[in-house]
Amino acid sequence: MNLKQLEVFLAVAETGSFSQGAEATFITQSTVSLHISSLEKEFGVKLLDRTGKGALLTEGGKVFRQHARQVVVAAQEVALAMSRFRGVEYTTLCIGGSNIPGDYIIPEILSLLLARFPSLTVNMIQGDSREILAKIQNEEIETGIIGSWFDNDDFILTPVGNDVIRLVVGEKHRWHGRKAIGLEELQEEAFILRESGSGTGKTVAEALVSAGMNIAAIQVKARLGSNEAIKQAVMNGLGISFISQISINKELSRKELAAMDVSGVNLSRHFYLVQRKGRELSPAANAFVEIARKMHSTEKA
């Protein structure tokens, strides 16, 4: 049994005629007869009766027609899906972003992607950097952008832009107005920090250790799951924090927050476009990757 045989059988069943079935499928009437005979021989069931009124379905033929239609429709849907897949349009792209890239980097990329492919649908999952890597590993999403480097042979990480993490305090904090803070002074304050899988947190911890600080000496009052929650906590005087510069420009302009450096600590970082090594991306994901690289290349940043 093959798809052509099913299409021929359905054409005869629907027209009630071998000759009209032949015309509908662009083959000769003798070839139609061969296809029908082959099906009947394969399944051991007579499917059609030739009568003076044309070709009539047997009871077995009626059952066969029901299932043949399902197979042909499914095959047509597969062909359409693959056609849409090749052409990007009418597909759904599943991507991910850690909190900062998801809020401030990816939306800009999507604006260009969807302008180019208006019939494309995008589902974006946000989480910390480790969660995004796990979802790519599990093939829940195709690609994403995270806020820290992870040394893992399962992934390809490509830098797509620069960022600076700043020490941030509220408007009534005693450090408000200072440009820099000494490393040893950090031990005097209570911190509001991100969860352990955060790219921001990983970058800060590595930078402080590299500068010679024992990060166990930092007083952590709370760990919160989003940048917005941390900003609100700092503005309400619950503590101080390390926050990405890209996410606090409005608060700085309104003087609700103040940002400063930590002397001797390099808190610059890259954002990274992530792909699973060896996985072929869909055309839609490839388009996303292309735009991300062009818009946020480290050379441009």
Backbone as CSV, one residue per row, in Angstrom:
resi,resn,N_x,N_y,N_z,CA_x,CA_y,CA_z,C_x,C_y,C_z
1,MET,0.843,-1.199,0.000,0.000,0.000,0.000,0.875,1.245,0.000
2,ASN,0.496,2.199,-0.831,1.190,3.473,-0.819,0.173,4.611,-0.945
3,LEU,0.671,5.831,-0.774,-0.224,6.983,-0.764,-0.958,7.151,-2.088
4,LYS,-0.274,6.886,-3.205,-0.919,7.026,-4.517,-2.101,6.066,-4.651
5,GLN,-1.936,4.841,-4.189,-3.022,3.874,-4.254,-4.236,4.344,-3.447
6,LEU,-3.971,4.921,-2.274,-5.071,5.423,-1.446,-5.783,6.576,-2.137
7,GLU,-5.023,7.455,-2.769,-5.630,8.591,-3.474,-6.487,8.116,-4.647
8,VAL,-6.009,7.090,-5.350,-6.771,6.546,-6.481,-8.060,5.893,-5.977
9,PHE,-7.955,5.094,-4.925,-9.145,4.453,-4.363,-10.177,5.492,-3.940
10,LEU,-9.742,6.548,-3.253,-10.676,7.577,-2.803,-11.324,8.301,-3.980
11,ALA,-10.565,8.511,-5.045,-11.117,9.188,-6.224,-12.227,8.344,-6.847
12,VAL,-12.001,7.034,-6.935,-13.030,6.150,-7.493,-14.231,6.084,-6.557
13,ALA,-13.972,5.984,-5.246,-15.062,5.881,-4.275,-15.923,7.140,-4.284
14,GLU,-15.307,8.282,-4.462,-16.054,9.546,-4.399,-16.774,9.861,-5.707
15,THR,-16.224,9.425,-6.842,-16.875,9.696,-8.130,-17.813,8.563,-8.541
16,GLY,-17.591,7.381,-7.936,-18.401,6.220,-8.304,-18.081,5.686,-9.683
17,SER,-16.872,5.989,-10.179,-16.530,5.606,-11.553,-15.035,5.405,-11.687
18,PHE,-14.650,4.296,-12.334,-13.225,4.059,-12.594,-12.690,5.088,-13.586
19,SER,-13.488,5.426,-14.588,-13.014,6.370,-15.604,-12.849,7.769,-15.010
20,GLN,-13.816,8.199,-14.205,-13.708,9.524,-13.582,-12.602,9.552,-12.523
21,GLY,-12.411,8.423,-11.854,-11.297,8.330,-10.898,-9.966,8.467,-11.597
22,ALA,-9.886,7.891,-12.804,-8.654,8.001,-13.591,-8.398,9.448,-13.986
23,GLU,-9.443,10.151,-14.413,-9.296,11.556,-14.795,-8.864,12.410,-13.602
24,ALA,-9.448,12.134,-12.439,-9.159,12.937,-11.254,-7.722,12.760,-10.769
25,THR,-7.138,11.604,-11.024,-5.775,11.326,-10.554,-4.742,11.331,-11.672
26,PHE,-5.181,11.677,-12.895,-4.278,11.860,-14.038,-3.528,10.586,-14.407
27,ILE,-4.233,9.454,-14.362,-3.652,8.189,-14.801,-4.678,7.485,-15.687
28,THR,-4.280,6.374,-16.304,-5.194,5.643,-17.184,-6.141,4.781,-16.357
29,GLN,-7.253,4.418,-16.991,-8.244,3.594,-16.301,-7.663,2.220,-15.955
30,SER,-6.829,1.693,-16.838,-6.213,0.390,-16.560,-5.299,0.461,-15.333
31,THR,-4.605,1.588,-15.172,-3.743,1.759,-13.998,-4.578,1.868,-12.730
32,VAL,-5.725,2.533,-12.839,-6.640,2.598,-11.702,-7.033,1.188,-11.273
33,SER,-7.399,0.355,-12.248,-7.813,-1.021,-11.946,-6.688,-1.797,-11.266
34,LEU,-5.456,-1.560,-11.716,-4.307,-2.243,-11.104,-4.125,-1.822,-9.644
35,HIS,-4.265,-0.509,-9.371,-4.121,-0.017,-7.995,-5.200,-0.612,-7.080
36,ILE,-6.446,-0.646,-7.558,-7.526,-1.185,-6.744,-7.317,-2.671,-6.492
37,SER,-6.966,-3.400,-7.539,-6.711,-4.837,-7.398,-5.581,-5.110,-6.416
38,SER,-4.550,-4.289,-6.478,-3.412,-4.464,-5.573,-3.834,-4.290,-4.113
39,LEU,-4.664,-3.277,-3.847,-5.154,-3.059,-2.481,-6.013,-4.231,-2.015
40,GLU,-6.903,-4.688,-2.879,-7.780,-5.791,-2.503,-6.971,-7.066,-2.230
41,LYS,-5.930,-7.279,-3.023,-5.087,-8.456,-2.830,-4.295,-8.349,-1.529
42,GLU,-3.773,-7.134,-1.246,-2.964,-6.942,-0.043,-3.767,-7.190,1.229
43,PHE,-5.025,-6.708,1.241,-5.828,-6.802,2.462,-6.799,-7.986,2.461
44,GLY,-6.903,-8.651,1.320,-7.794,-9.800,1.263,-9.261,-9.435,1.395
45,VAL,-9.630,-8.231,0.960,-11.005,-7.739,1.074,-11.410,-7.084,-0.241
46,LYS,-12.585,-7.430,-0.740,-13.090,-6.755,-1.931,-13.574,-5.377,-1.524
47,LEU,-13.084,-4.352,-2.206,-13.370,-2.971,-1.819,-14.453,-2.332,-2.686
48,LEU,-14.519,-2.716,-3.964,-15.457,-2.088,-4.903,-16.152,-3.142,-5.746
49,ASP,-17.421,-2.919,-6.015,-18.167,-3.752,-6.943,-18.407,-2.967,-8.232
50,ARG,-18.090,-3.596,-9.370,-18.415,-2.968,-10.659,-19.860,-3.345,-11.016
51,THR,-20.676,-2.319,-11.220,-22.076,-2.542,-11.594,-22.409,-1.675,-12.804
52,GLY,-23.644,-1.880,-13.310,-24.075,-1.046,-14.432,-24.183,0.411,-14.046
53,LYS,-24.281,0.679,-12.752,-24.380,2.068,-12.282,-23.013,2.643,-11.907
54,GLY,-21.961,1.858,-12.065,-20.626,2.345,-11.745,-19.962,1.520,-10.665
55,ALA,-19.018,2.109,-9.965,-18.270,1.427,-8.909,-18.925,1.725,-7.564
56,LEU,-19.345,0.666,-6.871,-19.997,0.827,-5.576,-19.129,0.250,-4.462
57,LEU,-19.084,0.956,-3.349,-18.296,0.481,-2.215,-18.936,-0.734,-1.576
58,THR,-18.137,-1.734,-1.283,-18.590,-2.839,-0.451,-18.557,-2.380,1.003
59,GLU,-19.047,-3.234,1.901,-18.986,-2.884,3.322,-17.532,-2.738,3.767
60,GLY,-16.693,-3.642,3.261,-15.262,-3.517,3.564,-14.679,-2.247,2.979
61,GLY,-15.161,-1.886,1.770,-14.686,-0.661,1.127,-15.047,0.584,1.912
62,LYS,-16.223,0.564,2.568,-16.633,1.711,3.377,-15.705,1.897,4.575
63,VAL,-15.344,0.793,5.217,-14.403,0.874,6.345,-13.040,1.363,5.855
64,PHE,-12.609,0.815,4.712,-11.307,1.200,4.161,-11.289,2.681,3.794
65,ARG,-12.383,3.186,3.210,-12.447,4.598,2.819,-12.247,5.524,4.022
66,GLN,-12.869,5.184,5.149,-12.747,6.019,6.348,-11.292,6.178,6.770
67,HIS,-10.575,5.066,6.806,-9.176,5.115,7.250,-8.258,5.676,6.169
68,ALA,-8.589,5.397,4.908,-7.781,5.934,3.810,-7.820,7.461,3.815
69,ARG,-8.994,8.026,4.083,-9.115,9.490,4.142,-8.219,10.064,5.237
70,GLN,-8.215,9.404,6.390,-7.392,9.896,7.503,-5.915,9.892,7.134
71,VAL,-5.488,8.825,6.457,-4.077,8.723,6.068,-3.720,9.803,5.049
72,VAL,-4.573,10.005,4.058,-4.294,10.993,3.015,-4.286,12.405,3.602
73,VAL,-5.258,12.704,4.472,-5.295,14.024,5.114,-4.052,14.242,5.962
74,ALA,-3.650,13.214,6.705,-2.446,13.335,7.539,-1.214,13.588,6.683
75,ALA,-1.124,12.901,5.548,0.015,13.097,4.639,0.028,14.510,4.083
76,GLN,-1.143,15.040,3.771,-1.236,16.415,3.270,-0.804,17.412,4.348
77,GLU,-1.183,17.134,5.586,-0.798,18.015,6.686,0.709,17.986,6.921
78,VAL,1.298,16.808,6.780,2.755,16.693,6.909,3.447,17.513,5.819
79,ALA,2.973,17.383,4.608,3.570,18.125,3.488,3.441,19.627,3.699
80,LEU,2.284,20.062,4.193,2.075,21.491,4.437,2.968,21.982,5.559
81,ALA,3.076,21.173,6.622,3.919,21.564,7.750,5.378,21.692,7.332
82,MET,5.852,20.768,6.514,7.235,20.829,6.058,7.457,22.018,5.125
83,SER,6.471,22.309,4.322,6.569,23.473,3.439,6.657,24.757,4.260
84,ARG,5.819,24.839,5.274,5.855,26.021,6.140,7.152,26.087,6.926
85,PHE,7.636,24.925,7.355,8.899,24.859,8.090,10.033,25.418,7.247
86,ARG,10.083,24.995,5.975,11.151,25.474,5.093,11.060,26.971,4.871
87,GLY,9.858,27.497,4.895,9.680,28.900,4.557,9.540,29.828,5.736
88,VAL,9.709,29.331,6.985,9.625,30.101,8.228,8.186,30.487,8.570
89,GLU,7.433,30.964,7.588,6.087,31.473,7.853,5.176,30.391,8.438
90,TYR,4.224,30.827,9.240,3.179,29.979,9.813,3.733,28.888,10.720
91,THR,4.913,29.088,11.258,5.458,28.147,12.232,5.537,28.842,13.581
92,THR,5.861,28.073,14.610,6.047,28.622,15.948,7.494,28.425,16.357
93,LEU,8.158,29.509,16.715,9.546,29.469,17.166,9.559,29.496,18.694
94,CYS,10.214,28.518,19.296,10.326,28.448,20.759,11.754,28.799,21.171
95,ILE,11.891,29.892,21.920,13.201,30.372,22.350,13.156,30.658,23.854
96,GLY,14.313,31.000,24.406,14.380,31.321,25.825,15.313,32.471,26.091
97,GLY,15.134,33.097,27.224,16.021,34.183,27.621,16.111,34.252,29.131
98,SER,17.323,34.419,29.641,17.419,34.709,31.069,16.835,36.101,31.294
99,ASN,16.699,36.503,32.535,15.858,37.661,32.850,16.255,38.951,32.146
100,ILE,17.529,39.325,32.192,17.932,40.583,31.564,17.827,40.520,30.044
101,PRO,18.407,39.511,29.375,18.222,39.437,27.912,16.754,39.300,27.513
102,GLY,15.988,38.545,28.295,14.581,38.357,27.978,13.780,39.640,28.048
103,ASP,14.158,40.525,28.956,13.439,41.792,29.118,13.949,42.898,28.203
104,TYR,15.244,42.912,27.908,15.826,44.087,27.266,16.530,43.819,25.924
105,ILE,16.903,42.582,25.643,17.642,42.286,24.416,16.757,41.585,23.389
106,ILE,16.106,40.510,23.808,15.320,39.703,22.871,14.151,40.459,22.244
107,PRO,13.402,41.302,22.995,12.291,42.019,22.342,12.717,42.842,21.131
108,GLU,13.898,43.424,21.186,14.402,44.202,20.057,14.675,43.295,18.858
109,ILE,15.212,42.111,19.128,15.464,41.152,18.052,14.149,40.692,17.434
110,LEU,13.173,40.413,18.294,11.886,39.926,17.802,11.156,40.957,16.953
111,SER,11.353,42.231,17.259,10.675,43.258,16.462,11.119,43.192,15.007
112,LEU,12.406,42.937,14.770,12.911,42.805,13.403,12.524,41.459,12.794
113,LEU,12.577,40.403,13.614,12.235,39.075,13.112,10.785,39.037,12.643
114,LEU,9.871,39.567,13.446,8.454,39.504,13.104,8.074,40.506,12.017
115,ALA,8.872,41.555,11.864,8.643,42.459,10.736,8.992,41.758,9.426
116,ARG,9.998,40.898,9.472,10.404,40.153,8.282,9.470,38.978,8.008
117,PHE,8.995,38.347,9.096,8.123,37.168,8.966,6.863,37.386,9.804
118,PRO,5.916,38.169,9.310,4.748,38.548,10.111,3.825,37.395,10.486
119,SER,3.903,36.274,9.786,3.041,35.137,10.112,3.700,34.156,11.073
120,LEU,4.915,34.466,11.500,5.613,33.628,12.467,5.068,33.897,13.871
121,THR,4.937,32.850,14.665,4.551,32.977,16.073,5.753,32.634,16.943
122,VAL,5.961,33.401,18.010,7.106,33.185,18.901,6.624,32.897,20.316
123,ASN,7.157,31.844,20.895,6.958,31.559,22.318,8.302,31.719,23.015
124,MET,8.383,32.645,23.976,9.634,32.847,24.704,9.443,32.455,26.169
125,ILE,10.339,31.621,26.648,10.361,31.213,28.045,11.463,31.985,28.748
126,GLN,11.164,32.524,29.931,12.176,33.201,30.727,12.485,32.403,31.988
127,GLY,13.715,32.500,32.407,14.173,31.833,33.625,15.596,32.273,33.878
128,ASP,16.242,31.695,34.880,17.646,32.059,35.056,18.478,31.335,34.001
129,SER,19.753,31.678,33.929,20.596,31.157,32.839,20.675,29.635,32.849
130,ARG,20.773,29.038,34.031,20.844,27.576,34.102,19.550,26.923,33.606
131,GLU,18.423,27.534,33.922,17.147,26.997,33.459,17.044,27.042,31.934
132,ILE,17.529,28.121,31.339,17.476,28.227,29.880,18.373,27.173,29.241
133,LEU,19.544,26.959,29.792,20.427,25.908,29.268,19.752,24.537,29.367
134,ALA,19.088,24.278,30.481,18.425,22.985,30.669,17.310,22.788,29.638
135,LYS,16.576,23.846,29.337,15.481,23.731,28.370,16.003,23.523,26.950
136,ILE,17.143,24.124,26.644,17.767,23.858,25.337,18.280,22.422,25.297
137,GLN,18.871,21.973,26.380,19.372,20.596,26.461,18.239,19.593,26.270
138,ASN,17.081,19.903,26.858,15.929,18.996,26.778,15.094,19.198,25.517
139,GLU,15.538,20.126,24.661,14.865,20.426,23.384,13.450,20.981,23.575
140,GLU,13.236,21.657,24.712,11.981,22.378,24.903,11.994,23.678,24.107
141,ILE,13.184,24.242,23.922,13.373,25.430,23.106,14.583,25.192,22.216
142,GLU,14.678,25.987,21.123,15.774,25.769,20.170,17.030,26.547,20.526
143,THR,16.848,27.778,20.943,17.986,28.648,21.208,17.562,29.693,22.229
144,GLY,18.501,30.502,22.688,18.176,31.537,23.661,19.380,32.411,23.928
145,ILE,19.177,33.402,24.778,20.259,34.309,25.167,20.331,34.342,26.687
146,ILE,21.531,34.166,27.218,21.733,34.140,28.665,22.780,35.174,29.069
147,GLY,22.909,35.375,30.384,23.736,36.472,30.874,25.086,36.089,31.433
148,SER,25.525,34.854,31.225,26.822,34.440,31.747,27.382,33.291,30.941
149,TRP,28.697,33.173,30.951,29.364,32.068,30.281,29.277,30.813,31.141
150,PHE,28.955,29.671,30.500,28.973,28.382,31.173,29.863,27.451,30.364
151,ASP,30.822,26.830,31.029,31.772,25.944,30.360,31.147,24.557,30.239
152,ASN,30.502,24.298,29.109,29.782,23.046,28.904,29.928,22.637,27.440
153,ASP,30.468,21.461,27.219,30.740,21.007,25.856,29.479,20.693,25.056
154,ASP,28.331,20.665,25.713,27.084,20.357,25.000,26.536,21.564,24.242
155,PHE,27.102,22.757,24.496,26.534,23.972,23.935,27.564,24.784,23.150
156,ILE,27.030,25.585,22.228,27.832,26.599,21.542,27.364,27.948,22.066
157,LEU,28.259,28.710,22.681,27.931,30.025,23.226,28.647,31.089,22.402
158,THR,27.878,32.022,21.878,28.413,33.085,21.041,28.128,34.434,21.690
159,PRO,29.153,35.274,21.947,28.892,36.593,22.544,28.022,37.456,21.627
160,VAL,27.006,38.069,22.203,26.116,38.935,21.404,25.827,40.227,22.168
161,GLY,26.873,40.898,22.596,26.668,42.176,23.247,27.322,42.248,24.613
162,ASN,27.533,43.456,25.076,28.199,43.704,26.356,27.251,44.312,27.372
163,ASP,27.615,44.165,28.634,26.813,44.711,29.725,27.744,45.042,30.873
164,VAL,27.286,45.917,31.756,28.017,46.237,32.980,27.058,46.089,34.153
165,ILE,27.508,45.391,35.167,26.703,45.231,36.382,27.152,46.287,37.386
166,ARG,26.197,46.988,37.971,26.509,48.078,38.888,26.040,47.747,40.305
167,LEU,26.770,48.269,41.264,26.307,48.239,42.654,25.247,49.320,42.807
168,VAL,24.088,48.975,43.343,22.950,49.893,43.358,22.420,50.060,44.771
169,VAL,22.107,51.317,45.121,21.523,51.624,46.434,20.295,52.511,46.237
170,GLY,19.454,52.580,47.279,18.268,53.417,47.232,18.607,54.890,47.460
171,GLU,17.626,55.770,47.204,17.867,57.208,47.265,18.201,57.707,48.673
172,LYS,17.824,56.981,49.715,18.100,57.416,51.092,19.294,56.699,51.707
173,HIS,19.954,55.871,50.935,21.088,55.119,51.459,22.287,56.049,51.662
174,ARG,23.103,55.760,52.657,24.250,56.614,52.992,25.294,56.657,51.877
175,TRP,25.293,55.672,50.963,26.250,55.692,49.868,25.721,56.447,48.647
176,HIS,24.509,56.888,48.704,23.915,57.602,47.561,24.775,58.818,47.215
177,GLY,25.174,58.932,45.972,26.022,60.044,45.554,27.485,59.678,45.387
178,ARG,27.909,58.550,45.945,29.302,58.126,45.772,29.503,57.482,44.403
179,LYS,30.712,57.580,43.862,31.012,57.012,42.556,31.600,55.611,42.648
180,ALA,32.232,55.312,43.775,32.849,53.994,43.938,32.872,53.607,45.406
181,ILE,32.876,52.303,45.633,32.887,51.740,46.980,34.066,50.783,47.086
182,GLY,34.740,50.784,48.231,35.842,49.859,48.443,35.344,48.441,48.668
183,LEU,36.144,47.475,48.256,35.753,46.075,48.356,35.418,45.686,49.796
184,GLU,36.203,46.174,50.731,35.993,45.803,52.134,34.698,46.387,52.704
185,GLU,34.209,47.474,52.113,32.986,48.104,52.610,31.738,47.263,52.333
186,LEU,31.811,46.371,51.362,30.646,45.566,51.013,30.179,44.689,52.169
187,GLN,31.106,44.319,53.049,30.751,43.452,54.160,29.895,44.155,55.205
188,GLU,29.785,45.482,55.099,29.020,46.246,56.081,27.522,46.268,55.783
189,GLU,27.119,45.865,54.567,25.738,46.060,54.115,25.000,44.745,53.891
190,ALA,23.689,44.839,53.983,22.820,43.693,53.680,22.467,43.717,52.188
191,PHE,22.542,42.572,51.547,22.319,42.491,50.107,21.003,41.788,49.765
192,ILE,20.380,42.289,48.699,19.251,41.617,48.064,19.788,41.070,46.740
193,LEU,19.833,39.758,46.607,20.483,39.158,45.444,19.534,38.272,44.654
194,ARG,19.977,37.901,43.452,19.220,36.984,42.576,19.417,35.543,43.042
195,GLU,18.624,34.633,42.464,18.718,33.222,42.790,20.051,32.654,42.306
196,SER,20.388,31.459,42.780,21.720,30.904,42.548,22.022,30.626,41.077
197,GLY,20.997,30.370,40.233,21.244,30.070,38.829,21.354,31.286,37.944
198,SER,21.277,32.465,38.517,21.288,33.707,37.742,22.645,33.976,37.112
199,GLY,22.627,34.427,35.851,23.864,34.822,35.190,24.475,36.047,35.839
200,THR,23.628,36.985,36.273,24.121,38.173,36.976,24.844,37.767,38.252
201,GLY,24.200,36.883,39.040,24.814,36.436,40.288,26.120,35.705,40.064
202,LYS,26.171,34.890,39.020,27.391,34.141,38.714,28.524,35.090,38.344
203,THR,28.213,36.090,37.515,29.226,37.061,37.102,29.767,37.832,38.302
204,VAL,28.870,38.280,39.179,29.282,39.045,40.362,30.149,38.193,41.279
205,ALA,29.718,36.963,41.560,30.481,36.100,42.458,31.878,35.838,41.921
206,GLU,31.980,35.557,40.622,33.296,35.293,40.028,34.182,36.529,40.077
207,ALA,33.593,37.712,39.841,34.379,38.951,39.860,34.879,39.267,41.268
208,LEU,34.034,39.070,42.272,34.441,39.362,43.649,35.527,38.404,44.122
209,VAL,35.386,37.133,43.786,36.416,36.150,44.156,37.725,36.482,43.463
210,SER,37.639,36.860,42.178,38.844,37.221,41.425,39.550,38.418,42.038
211,ALA,38.768,39.319,42.656,39.341,40.509,43.288,39.866,40.223,44.693
212,GLY,39.678,38.996,45.177,40.225,38.617,46.467,39.248,38.636,47.628
213,MET,37.957,38.740,47.349,36.984,38.807,48.426,36.426,37.425,48.746
214,ASN,36.195,37.180,50.007,35.511,35.977,50.458,34.016,36.252,50.397
215,ILE,33.327,35.704,49.382,31.927,36.060,49.197,31.035,35.502,50.307
216,ALA,31.562,34.577,51.078,30.791,34.078,52.219,30.601,35.169,53.270
217,ALA,31.432,36.220,53.185,31.324,37.316,54.149,30.188,38.280,53.818
218,ILE,29.618,38.160,52.607,28.507,39.041,52.227,27.240,38.650,52.988
219,GLN,26.578,39.659,53.532,25.332,39.423,54.267,24.156,39.418,53.273
220,VAL,23.574,38.268,53.061,22.449,38.161,52.129,21.146,38.186,52.928
221,LYS,20.387,39.264,52.755,19.107,39.379,53.459,18.003,38.630,52.726
222,ALA,18.050,38.627,51.374,17.014,37.950,50.594,17.543,37.610,49.213
223,ARG,16.986,36.546,48.654,17.227,36.191,47.251,15.894,36.233,46.530
224,LEU,15.829,37.046,45.481,14.584,37.237,44.754,14.737,36.780,43.314
225,GLY,13.621,36.383,42.704,13.663,35.728,41.406,13.597,36.625,40.198
226,SER,13.510,37.944,40.390,13.444,38.833,39.222,14.162,40.134,39.513
227,ASN,14.610,40.770,38.429,15.277,42.058,38.543,14.344,43.125,39.097
228,GLU,13.092,43.097,38.649,12.118,44.099,39.083,11.882,44.007,40.580
229,ALA,11.791,42.791,41.101,11.593,42.616,42.546,12.781,43.162,43.325
230,ILE,13.978,42.932,42.800,15.178,43.441,43.481,15.210,44.955,43.459
231,LYS,14.865,45.558,42.312,14.842,47.024,42.239,13.868,47.604,43.253
232,GLN,12.699,47.027,43.353,11.695,47.523,44.295,12.170,47.373,45.737
233,ALA,12.837,46.251,46.026,13.352,46.032,47.375,14.417,47.062,47.739
234,VAL,15.309,47.331,46.791,16.360,48.321,47.041,15.766,49.722,47.195
235,MET,14.805,50.071,46.340,14.176,51.392,46.434,13.435,51.573,47.755
236,ASN,12.973,50.461,48.329,12.256,50.532,49.605,13.169,50.347,50.810
237,GLY,14.487,50.382,50.564,15.438,50.386,51.665,15.693,49.050,52.318
238,LEU,15.375,47.941,51.642,15.576,46.630,52.256,17.028,46.167,52.180
239,GLY,17.823,46.797,51.345,19.209,46.409,51.193,19.770,46.992,49.914
240,ILE,20.979,46.561,49.549,21.605,47.010,48.312,21.784,45.802,47.403
241,SER,22.177,46.038,46.155,22.269,44.908,45.239,23.205,45.203,44.078
242,PHE,23.489,44.161,43.313,24.186,44.279,42.031,23.157,44.065,40.926
243,ILE,23.022,45.056,40.044,22.006,45.005,39.001,22.608,45.436,37.670
244,SER,22.128,44.847,36.610,22.581,45.185,35.265,22.264,46.640,34.932
245,GLN,23.246,47.341,34.373,23.069,48.749,34.001,21.895,48.934,33.037
246,ILE,21.722,47.987,32.119,20.697,48.127,31.083,19.289,48.181,31.675
247,SER,19.126,47.660,32.899,17.784,47.545,33.475,17.431,48.667,34.451
248,ILE,18.357,49.588,34.701,18.090,50.602,35.733,18.164,52.039,35.210
249,ASN,18.212,52.219,33.901,18.361,53.573,33.357,17.220,54.504,33.769
250,LYS,15.988,54.003,33.750,14.852,54.844,34.140,14.927,55.237,35.603
251,GLU,15.253,54.289,36.467,15.329,54.563,37.899,16.472,55.530,38.227
252,LEU,17.567,55.415,37.470,18.678,56.332,37.676,18.296,57.750,37.255
253,SER,17.590,57.871,36.129,17.193,59.197,35.653,16.214,59.866,36.604
254,ARG,15.394,59.063,37.291,14.442,59.603,38.262,15.045,59.709,39.658
255,LYS,16.330,59.321,39.778,17.065,59.357,41.047,16.424,58.486,42.127
256,GLU,15.694,57.462,41.688,15.138,56.506,42.647,16.204,55.515,43.097
257,LEU,17.211,55.329,42.257,18.350,54.488,42.566,19.626,55.244,42.230
258,ALA,20.716,54.832,42.853,22.035,55.363,42.515,22.954,54.188,42.242
259,ALA,23.767,54.299,41.200,24.671,53.214,40.806,26.113,53.645,40.968
260,MET,26.952,52.713,41.346,28.373,53.009,41.552,29.209,51.777,41.233
261,ASP,30.513,51.984,41.121,31.438,50.895,40.874,31.986,50.367,42.187
262,VAL,32.601,49.197,42.123,33.341,48.656,43.259,34.812,48.697,42.872
263,SER,35.590,49.421,43.614,37.008,49.641,43.275,37.745,48.310,43.117
264,GLY,38.432,48.176,41.991,39.241,46.992,41.740,38.475,45.765,41.293
265,VAL,37.173,45.934,41.009,36.353,44.778,40.598,35.807,45.034,39.199
266,ASN,36.077,44.116,38.281,35.589,44.220,36.898,34.241,43.516,36.791
267,LEU,33.183,44.291,36.630,31.838,43.733,36.558,31.243,43.843,35.149
268,SER,32.103,43.923,34.154,31.609,43.881,32.774,31.385,42.426,32.367
269,ARG,30.493,42.218,31.420,30.198,40.859,30.968,29.645,40.892,29.548
270,HIS,29.543,39.699,28.954,28.864,39.514,27.677,27.516,38.843,27.920
271,PHE,26.597,39.063,26.981,25.444,38.184,26.846,25.822,37.118,25.824
272,TYR,25.219,35.926,25.957,25.599,34.822,25.077,24.385,34.199,24.399
273,LEU,24.500,34.071,23.095,23.536,33.314,22.304,23.893,31.837,22.446
274,VAL,22.898,31.004,22.773,23.171,29.606,23.082,22.487,28.683,22.081
275,GLN,23.246,27.700,21.598,22.702,26.633,20.761,23.222,25.299,21.280
276,ARG,22.414,24.269,21.132,22.880,22.939,21.490,23.779,22.421,20.381
277,LYS,24.954,21.956,20.755,25.918,21.475,19.767,25.362,20.263,19.025
278,GLY,25.463,20.304,17.693,25.022,19.191,16.879,23.558,19.210,16.520
279,ARG,22.795,20.171,17.045,21.362,20.229,16.713,21.149,21.173,15.535
280,GLU,20.431,20.696,14.543,20.103,21.545,13.399,18.927,22.438,13.750
281,LEU,19.113,23.734,13.601,18.060,24.689,13.927,17.045,24.789,12.793
282,SER,15.814,25.116,13.158,14.789,25.369,12.154,15.114,26.664,11.417
283,PRO,14.536,26.888,10.240,14.756,28.158,9.538,14.390,29.369,10.393
284,ALA,13.324,29.268,11.179,12.928,30.387,12.037,13.987,30.672,13.096
285,ALA,14.520,29.616,13.715,15.569,29.796,14.717,16.841,30.347,14.083
286,ASN,17.156,29.880,12.884,18.327,30.417,12.177,18.168,31.905,11.887
287,ALA,16.940,32.321,11.533,16.685,33.741,11.281,16.873,34.549,12.553
288,PHE,16.392,34.012,13.689,16.566,34.679,14.987,18.057,34.830,15.310
289,VAL,18.807,33.754,15.123,20.244,33.774,15.409,20.956,34.801,14.535
290,GLU,20.606,34.835,13.267,21.229,35.775,12.335,21.002,37.226,12.773
291,ILE,19.753,37.549,13.128,19.431,38.919,13.545,20.136,39.253,14.855
292,ALA,20.154,38.308,15.797,20.807,38.545,17.089,22.288,38.857,16.906
293,ARG,22.931,38.114,16.028,24.365,38.329,15.803,24.633,39.682,15.149
294,LYS,23.773,40.072,14.207,23.972,41.345,13.521,23.665,42.541,14.428
295,MET,22.614,42.420,15.233,22.187,43.545,16.068,23.065,43.746,17.290
296,HIS,23.512,42.631,17.861,24.188,42.729,19.153,25.552,42.058,19.132
297,SER,26.287,42.262,18.060,27.642,41.724,18.005,28.512,42.472,18.992
298,THR,29.529,41.800,19.541,30.425,42.445,20.503,31.253,43.536,19.838
299,GLU,31.449,43.417,18.518,32.196,44.481,17.835,31.394,45.785,17.843
300,LYS,30.057,45.641,17.724,29.215,46.829,17.704,29.047,47.418,19.096
301,ALA,28.983,46.515,20.100,28.686,46.963,21.464,29.811,47.802,22.038
